[in-house]
Amino acid sequence: MPVDRHSAREPIAASACRAIGLAALLLALAVVPDAVAQQRPAPAPLPGGQRPSPNAFGTVIELSPRPGVSLRAAAFAPDQSPRGAAILFVGGPGKMTIPDRPAPGWQTQETSNFLARTRELFRKAGLFVAVVDAPSDQSQGLINGFRLGAAHATDIAALIGEVRRRAPDVSVWLVGTSRGSISAAAVAARLAERGGPDGIVLTSSVTRPGGGTMRDTVLDAELPVVRVPALVVYHRADGCELSPALDAGSLLGKLSKAPRKEILLLDGGSPPRSPPCEPAAPHGFLGIEEQAVGAIVDWMFKG
């Protein structure tokens, strides 16, 4: 490297100062990366100031349960070894459009489906949680009686098997809400002999037919065939004309072979902020989500 002869003739004191300055600069550069890293923002806190658990970020289960058909579910593991597992079925047409990396804030608004927005409560209660989407061959969702059919049962049987693989040696429950209860009940009936769940929970279940492509109800499932524990949950003030709480008795009565069954009626919550059959209302247990999930999980493991 060429020498700057002019600077080489500078007094020794000046050279020493220059060396000290260079050392200080190098030290500063060594420190800066750590300082920058410390200034990077941490993950945004959840309501109440708590940081989300890494497991609050979901992973995606991709299955091919039937030839040419794919099925996707968002899976959320508890922080400890799971004490159970829950496959959650949302209402309406059942389409979730699950992203590749479900974040803690995905589907958690009060206008989101009751089960989708409370999945973290199930996870924190020690359950391995899977939120299931409509399969690829049902682009319009689970309509025209699909929830009652053999293809749906085949799809969910594959998902139950995968959940058992990921959360071995624990009970697997199907939990449905609104029209999602049709799925939970119908699948449990069709898989009663083999490959089915260990229990079902039916919340805000649709017992009266709607219109158009969604005229099926939970009462259309072969309920007398179900041979696993069954919990029926309603909000007393559910104003949805398709899911009145007064139908809970007839629904439970048809589950004649369930070895353990019970009706759970809840009260209270926040004033409705949506139409009666939508989530931000008693139909979606608005304002009593923790009470509802807590009671469901307690019942799952009390018997």
RODO-2510 file (C-alpha; in nm, 4 decimals, decimal comma):
residues 303
     n   res          X          Y          Z
     1     m     0,0000     0,0000     0,0000
     2     p     0,1510     0,3446    -0,0914
     3     v     0,2633     0,5644     0,1996
     4     d     0,1452     0,9226     0,2323
     5     r     0,4865     1,0704     0,2935
     6     h     0,3497     1,4054     0,4095
     7     s     0,1496     1,2467     0,6935
     8     a     0,4445     1,0177     0,7726
     9     r     0,6461     1,3291     0,8697
    10     e     0,3784     1,4495     1,1191
    11     p     0,4806     1,4736     1,4835
    12     i     0,4490     1,1592     1,6932
    13     a     0,1791     1,3159     1,9183
    14     a    -0,0455     1,3858     1,6210
    15     s    -0,0016     1,0289     1,4966
    16     a    -0,0903     0,8957     1,8399
    17     c    -0,4087     1,1053     1,8494
    18     r    -0,5038     0,9813     1,5062
    19     a    -0,4514     0,6188     1,6182
    20     i    -0,6641     0,6723     1,9292
    21     g    -0,9418     0,8238     1,7158
    22     l    -0,9322     0,5293     1,4761
    23     a    -0,9563     0,2827     1,7651
    24     a    -1,2556     0,4684     1,9067
    25     l    -1,4246     0,4609     1,5656
    26     l    -1,3695     0,0860     1,5321
    27     l    -1,5116     0,0310     1,8810
    28     a    -1,8194     0,2343     1,7950
    29     l    -1,8764     0,0359     1,4774
    30     a    -1,8533    -0,2872     1,6741
    31     v    -2,1207    -0,1688     1,9164
    32     v    -2,3669    -0,0266     1,6633
    33     p    -2,5103    -0,3562     1,5334
    34     d    -2,6093    -0,4644     1,8865
    35     a    -2,7642    -0,1269     1,9519
    36     v    -2,9622    -0,1429     1,6287
    37     a    -3,0795    -0,4941     1,7125
    38     q    -3,1982    -0,3759     2,0534
    39     q    -3,4018    -0,1024     1,8905
    40     r    -3,5918    -0,3395     1,6596
    41     p    -3,9548    -0,3519     1,7693
    42     a    -4,0719    -0,6623     1,9540
    43     p    -4,3872    -0,8429     1,8385
    44     a    -4,6947    -0,6334     1,9049
    45     p    -4,8610    -0,7133     2,2384
    46     l    -5,2023    -0,8716     2,2594
    47     p    -5,4911    -0,6857     2,4239
    48     g    -5,4058    -0,6483     2,7911
    49     g    -5,0371    -0,5917     2,7220
    50     q    -4,9324    -0,9575     2,6975
    51     r    -4,6906    -1,0747     2,4300
    52     p    -4,8203    -1,3608     2,2160
    53     s    -4,6685    -1,7019     2,2656
    54     p    -4,4677    -1,8261     1,9669
    55     n    -4,7278    -2,1045     1,9443
    56     a    -4,9993    -1,8440     1,8876
    57     f    -4,8598    -1,8318     1,5350
    58     g    -5,0242    -2,1182     1,3528
    59     t    -4,8868    -2,3759     1,1157
    60     v    -5,0762    -2,5103     0,8180
    61     i    -5,1822    -2,8716     0,7799
    62     e    -5,2158    -2,9693     0,4131
    63     l    -5,3859    -3,3008     0,3346
    64     s    -5,5081    -3,4846     0,0247
    65     p    -5,7992    -3,6817     0,1683
    66     r    -5,9589    -3,7642    -0,1687
    67     p    -5,8125    -3,7940    -0,5200
    68     g    -5,7448    -3,4477    -0,6595
    69     v    -5,8750    -3,2736    -0,3462
    70     s    -5,6744    -3,0797    -0,0883
    71     l    -5,7804    -2,9862     0,2622
    72     r    -5,6198    -2,7164     0,4732
    73     a    -5,6377    -2,6506     0,8465
    74     a    -5,4660    -2,3953     1,0700
    75     a    -5,3017    -2,5721     1,3645
    76     f    -5,2051    -2,4169     1,6983
    77     a    -5,0107    -2,6153     1,9578
    78     p    -5,0268    -2,5449     2,3332
    79     d    -4,7161    -2,4278     2,5170
    80     q    -4,6993    -2,7553     2,7126
    81     s    -4,7766    -3,1123     2,6125
    82     p    -5,1408    -3,1167     2,4961
    83     r    -5,4019    -3,2666     2,7230
    84     g    -5,6513    -3,2882     2,4388
    85     a    -5,7222    -3,1720     2,0857
    86     a    -6,0087    -2,9807     1,9276
    87     i    -6,1004    -2,9535     1,5603
    88     l    -6,3064    -2,6370     1,5184
    89     f    -6,5821    -2,5974     1,2570
    90     v    -6,6986    -2,2437     1,1845
    91     g    -7,0492    -2,1616     1,0680
    92     g    -7,1920    -2,0185     0,7494
    93     p    -7,0365    -2,1727     0,4383
    94     g    -6,7291    -2,2741     0,6347
    95     k    -6,4724    -2,0978     0,4182
    96     m    -6,1729    -1,9640     0,6123
    97     t    -5,9139    -1,8816     0,3399
    98     i    -5,6345    -1,9883     0,5730
    99     p    -5,3061    -1,8029     0,5100
   100     d    -4,9697    -1,9767     0,4879
   101     r    -4,8684    -1,8367     0,8276
   102     p    -5,1728    -1,7664     1,0478
   103     a    -5,0715    -1,4834     1,2809
   104     p    -5,2108    -1,4279     1,6321
   105     g    -5,4398    -1,1545     1,4974
   106     w    -5,5895    -1,3697     1,2210
   107     q    -5,9690    -1,3996     1,2527
   108     t    -5,9782    -1,2488     1,6036
   109     q    -6,2072    -0,9501     1,5467
   110     e    -6,5403    -0,9599     1,7274
   111     t    -6,7062    -0,9958     1,3877
   112     s    -6,5075    -1,3163     1,3260
   113     n    -6,6649    -1,6540     1,3916
   114     f    -6,6918    -1,7466     1,7602
   115     l    -6,4620    -2,0492     1,7366
   116     a    -6,2046    -1,8852     1,5110
   117     r    -6,1665    -1,5860     1,7398
   118     t    -6,1495    -1,7967     2,0575
   119     r    -5,8976    -2,0535     1,9318
   120     e    -5,6286    -1,8984     2,1532
   121     l    -5,8455    -1,9632     2,4601
   122     f    -5,8676    -2,3316     2,3658
   123     r    -5,4926    -2,3398     2,3023
   124     k    -5,4133    -2,1763     2,6363
   125     a    -5,6348    -2,4349     2,8043
   126     g    -5,3902    -2,7014     2,6862
   127     l    -5,5557    -2,8152     2,3649
   128     f    -5,3982    -2,8756     2,0278
   129     v    -5,6304    -2,6751     1,8023
   130     a    -5,7071    -2,7157     1,4319
   131     v    -5,9363    -2,4706     1,2503
   132     v    -6,0565    -2,6452     0,9359
   133     d    -6,1268    -2,4839     0,5984
   134     a    -6,3531    -2,5973     0,3159
   135     p    -6,1842    -2,8480     0,0809
   136     s    -6,0561    -2,7415    -0,2588
   137     d    -6,3475    -2,8945    -0,4500
   138     q    -6,6008    -2,6827    -0,2570
   139     s    -6,5145    -2,3367    -0,3850
   140     q    -6,8440    -2,1912    -0,2623
   141     g    -6,8097    -2,3499     0,0786
   142     l    -6,9891    -2,6278     0,2621
   143     i    -7,3314    -2,5818     0,1047
   144     n    -7,6019    -2,7971    -0,0556
   145     g    -7,5808    -3,0589     0,2171
   146     f    -7,2061    -3,1213     0,1861
   147     r    -7,1620    -3,1157     0,5647
   148     l    -7,3886    -3,4208     0,5929
   149     g    -7,2210    -3,6285     0,3225
   150     a    -6,9643    -3,9056     0,2991
   151     a    -6,6998    -3,6866     0,1300
   152     h    -6,6956    -3,4463     0,4249
   153     a    -6,6589    -3,7375     0,6666
   154     t    -6,3693    -3,8736     0,4590
   155     d    -6,1967    -3,5350     0,4710
   156     i    -6,2338    -3,4969     0,8457
   157     a    -6,1311    -3,8563     0,9126
   158     a    -5,7997    -3,7730     0,7467
   159     l    -5,7674    -3,4603     0,9591
   160     i    -5,8487    -3,6504     1,2787
   161     g    -5,5743    -3,8960     1,1907
   162     e    -5,3242    -3,6170     1,1330
   163     v    -5,4197    -3,4449     1,4581
   164     r    -5,3729    -3,7728     1,6444
   165     r    -5,0285    -3,8017     1,4874
   166     r    -4,9316    -3,4519     1,6012
   167     a    -5,0958    -3,4787     1,9434
   168     p    -5,0705    -3,8487     2,0311
   169     d    -5,2419    -4,0215     2,3204
   170     v    -5,5013    -3,7507     2,3859
   171     s    -5,8735    -3,7275     2,3119
   172     v    -5,9796    -3,5514     1,9911
   173     w    -6,3002    -3,3479     1,9973
   174     l    -6,5047    -3,1982     1,7161
   175     v    -6,6387    -2,8557     1,8144
   176     g    -6,8870    -2,6794     1,5911
   177     t    -7,0777    -2,3547     1,6096
   178     s    -7,3925    -2,2520     1,4229
   179     r    -7,3806    -2,4443     1,0921
   180     g    -7,0445    -2,5847     1,1992
   181     s    -7,2346    -2,8051     1,4452
   182     i    -7,3798    -2,9910     1,1452
   183     s    -7,0257    -3,0940     1,0532
   184     a    -6,9323    -3,2025     1,4042
   185     a    -7,2469    -3,4118     1,4501
   186     a    -7,2647    -3,5605     1,0995
   187     v    -6,8961    -3,6584     1,0950
   188     a    -6,9227    -3,8187     1,4394
   189     a    -7,2219    -4,0194     1,3162
   190     r    -7,0572    -4,1340     0,9922
   191     l    -6,7350    -4,2266     1,1724
   192     a    -6,9066    -4,3929     1,4662
   193     e    -6,7566    -4,7336     1,3883
   194     r    -6,4017    -4,6289     1,3045
   195     g    -6,1760    -4,3240     1,2867
   196     g    -6,4120    -4,0854     1,4603
   197     p    -6,3685    -3,8334     1,7420
   198     d    -6,3725    -3,8972     2,1151
   199     g    -6,6417    -3,6378     2,1765
   200     i    -6,8405    -3,3527     2,0212
   201     v    -6,9441    -3,0052     2,1295
   202     l    -7,2360    -2,8385     1,9492
   203     t    -7,2689    -2,4630     2,0110
   204     s    -7,5424    -2,2293     1,8833
   205     s    -7,6469    -2,5174     1,6597
   206     v    -7,8698    -2,4513     1,3603
   207     t    -8,1845    -2,6592     1,4158
   208     r    -8,4172    -2,4838     1,1709
   209     p    -8,3619    -2,4616     0,7962
   210     g    -8,2401    -2,1444     0,6340
   211     g    -8,2813    -2,0541     0,2721
   212     g    -8,1079    -2,1122    -0,0582
   213     t    -7,8085    -2,3469    -0,0456
   214     m    -7,8007    -2,3785     0,3346
   215     r    -8,1231    -2,5531     0,4294
   216     d    -7,9659    -2,8427     0,6191
   217     t    -7,9648    -2,8476     1,0001
   218     v    -7,7919    -3,0402     1,2763
   219     l    -8,1106    -3,2442     1,3173
   220     d    -8,0547    -3,3873     0,9678
   221     a    -7,7454    -3,5716     1,0930
   222     e    -7,7869    -3,9305     1,2139
   223     l    -7,7714    -3,8217     1,5753
   224     p    -7,8928    -4,1521     1,7278
   225     v    -7,5797    -4,3179     1,5836
   226     v    -7,3381    -4,0940     1,7767
   227     r    -7,1694    -4,2944     2,0536
   228     v    -6,9348    -4,0386     2,2075
   229     p    -6,9883    -3,7731     2,4775
   230     a    -7,1852    -3,4742     2,3523
   231     l    -7,2224    -3,1253     2,4950
   232     v    -7,4923    -2,8911     2,3642
   233     v    -7,4246    -2,5211     2,4316
   234     y    -7,6520    -2,2238     2,3734
   235     h    -7,6834    -1,8645     2,4878
   236     r    -8,0259    -1,8183     2,6398
   237     a    -8,0632    -1,4877     2,4539
   238     d    -7,9640    -1,6217     2,1107
   239     g    -8,1948    -1,4248     1,8842
   240     c    -8,1133    -1,6150     1,5649
   241     e    -8,4325    -1,7675     1,4310
   242     l    -8,2361    -2,0656     1,3001
   243     s    -8,0816    -2,1613     1,6353
   244     p    -8,3206    -2,0928     1,9241
   245     a    -8,2031    -2,2143     2,2623
   246     l    -8,5429    -2,3738     2,3220
   247     d    -8,4463    -2,6448     2,0700
   248     a    -8,1621    -2,7664     2,2929
   249     g    -8,3780    -3,0333     2,4560
   250     s    -8,4882    -3,1941     2,1307
   251     l    -8,1299    -3,1886     2,0016
   252     l    -7,9978    -3,3580     2,3142
   253     g    -8,2809    -3,6111     2,3055
   254     k    -8,1802    -3,7323     1,9602
   255     l    -7,8282    -3,8049     2,0873
   256     s    -7,9753    -4,1151     2,2477
   257     k    -7,6601    -4,3313     2,2424
   258     a    -7,4162    -4,0675     2,3695
   259     p    -7,2669    -4,2153     2,6895
   260     r    -7,2485    -3,8720     2,8501
   261     k    -7,4487    -3,5714     2,7376
   262     e    -7,5564    -3,2390     2,8797
   263     i    -7,7059    -2,9007     2,7922
   264     l    -7,5145    -2,5886     2,8918
   265     l    -7,7085    -2,2603     2,8792
   266     l    -7,5138    -1,9356     2,9195
   267     d    -7,6225    -1,5807     3,0005
   268     g    -7,4820    -1,2298     2,9887
   269     g    -7,2255    -1,0718     2,7646
   270     s    -7,2049    -0,7534     2,5606
   271     p    -7,4900    -0,5834     2,3757
   272     p    -7,5286    -0,7152     2,0188
   273     r    -7,3287    -0,5348     1,7531
   274     s    -7,4378    -0,7467     1,4584
   275     p    -7,7563    -0,9079     1,3259
   276     p    -7,8835    -1,1934     1,5477
   277     c    -7,7354    -1,4798     1,3418
   278     e    -7,3905    -1,3169     1,3152
   279     p    -7,0932    -1,3530     1,5545
   280     a    -7,1080    -1,0152     1,7327
   281     a    -7,4252    -1,1131     1,9168
   282     p    -7,5365    -1,3742     2,1740
   283     h    -7,5282    -1,6250     1,8852
   284     g    -7,1481    -1,5826     1,8959
   285     f    -7,1290    -1,5532     2,2779
   286     l    -7,0123    -1,1940     2,2479
   287     g    -6,8565    -1,0716     2,5706
   288     i    -6,8593    -1,4120     2,7445
   289     e    -6,6061    -1,5892     2,5245
   290     e    -6,3792    -1,6842     2,8160
   291     q    -6,6734    -1,8145     3,0189
   292     a    -6,8016    -2,0186     2,7244
   293     v    -6,4668    -2,1738     2,6334
   294     g    -6,3800    -2,2377     2,9975
   295     a    -6,7076    -2,4211     3,0551
   296     i    -6,6626    -2,6259     2,7372
   297     v    -6,3082    -2,7335     2,8226
   298     d    -6,4030    -2,8131     3,1829
   299     w    -6,6831    -3,0395     3,0592
   300     m    -6,4567    -3,2168     2,8123
   301     f    -6,2290    -3,3397     3,0891
   302     k    -6,4621    -3,3834     3,3841
   303     g    -6,6029    -3,7210     3,2887
***
